[in-house]
């Protein structure tokens, strides 16, 4: 008569690199990659839209608020707060992914 084995935890699966553990890591990497690609597309889309908008609206070059051409204002001022917002949103989501992964694998330590 054999003793019943205790149920395996996700942490055991990860430590022993079983197929289930590999699946947990693959899903985490996939979520992180998706987040990174989304951030790059949003960043690149916004950054690419500025020159495209200036090309499609050439009359903006004639507008000079405070003596500075409007295209210079549009390229220099608005992107930076938006980039900071992208960074904050990315960081929060990345921490959320880590937190949910730790909950799944039963991590008790706060890193």
C-alpha positions in Angstrom: 0.0 0.0 0.0 1.5 3.3 -1.1 1.0 6.6 0.7 -0.8 9.2 -1.3 1.4 11.9 -2.6 0.7 15.4 -1.4 -0.6 17.7 -4.1 2.0 19.4 -6.1 2.0 23.2 -5.9 2.9 25.5 -8.8 6.0 26.4 -6.9 7.1 22.7 -7.0 6.3 22.6 -10.7 8.6 25.6 -11.3 11.4 24.4 -9.1 11.5 21.0 -10.8 11.0 22.4 -14.3 8.1 20.1 -15.1 6.0 20.8 -18.2 3.5 22.6 -15.9 6.2 24.8 -14.5 7.4 25.6 -18.0 3.9 26.5 -19.0 3.6 28.9 -16.1 6.8 30.6 -17.2 5.8 30.7 -20.8 2.5 32.4 -19.9 4.3 35.0 -17.8 6.8 35.7 -20.6 4.0 35.9 -23.2 2.1 38.4 -21.0 5.3 40.5 -20.5 6.1 40.4 -24.2 2.5 41.5 -25.1 2.8 44.4 -22.7 6.1 45.4 -24.1 4.9 45.3 -27.7 1.8 47.3 -26.8 4.0 49.9 -25.2 6.4 50.1 -28.2 3.5 50.4 -30.6 1.8 53.1 -28.6 5.1 55.0 -28.1 6.0 54.6 -31.8 2.6 55.5 -33.0 2.5 58.7 -31.0 6.1 59.6 -31.9 5.5 58.8 -35.6 2.2 60.7 -35.7 3.9 64.0 -34.9 6.1 64.3 -38.0 3.3 62.8 -40.2 0.8 65.4 -38.9 3.3 68.2 -39.5 3.9 66.9 -43.0 0.2 66.7 -43.8 -0.6 70.1 -42.3 2.2 72.4 -43.8 0.3 75.5 -42.7 1.3 74.9 -39.1 4.8 76.1 -39.9 3.5 79.6 -40.3 1.9 79.7 -36.8 4.3 81.2 -34.3 3.1 81.4 -30.7 5.5 83.4 -28.5 7.8 83.7 -31.6 8.5 80.0 -31.8 7.2 77.9 -34.7 4.2 75.7 -33.7 5.8 72.5 -35.1 8.7 73.0 -32.6 6.2 73.4 -29.8 4.4 70.2 -30.9 7.5 68.1 -31.1 9.2 69.4 -28.0 6.5 70.0 -25.3 3.6 67.5 -25.4 5.5 64.2 -25.9 7.3 64.3 -22.6 4.3 64.2 -20.2 2.8 61.5 -22.5 6.0 59.5 -22.4 6.0 59.7 -18.6 2.4 58.5 -18.5 3.3 55.6 -20.8 6.1 54.7 -18.4 3.9 54.8 -15.3 1.2 52.7 -17.0 3.8 50.2 -18.2 5.4 49.9 -14.8 2.1 49.4 -13.0 1.0 46.7 -15.4 4.4 45.0 -15.2 4.1 44.9 -11.4 0.6 43.6 -11.7 1.8 40.7 -13.9 4.5 39.9 -11.4 2.1 40.1 -8.5 -0.4 37.8 -10.1 2.4 35.3 -11.1 3.6 35.2 -7.5 0.0 34.6 -6.3 -0.3 31.7 -8.8 2.9 30.0 -7.7 2.2 30.7 -4.1 5.1 33.1 -3.4 4.9 34.4 0.1 7.9 36.7 -0.1 7.5 40.3 -1.0 10.2 41.2 -3.5 
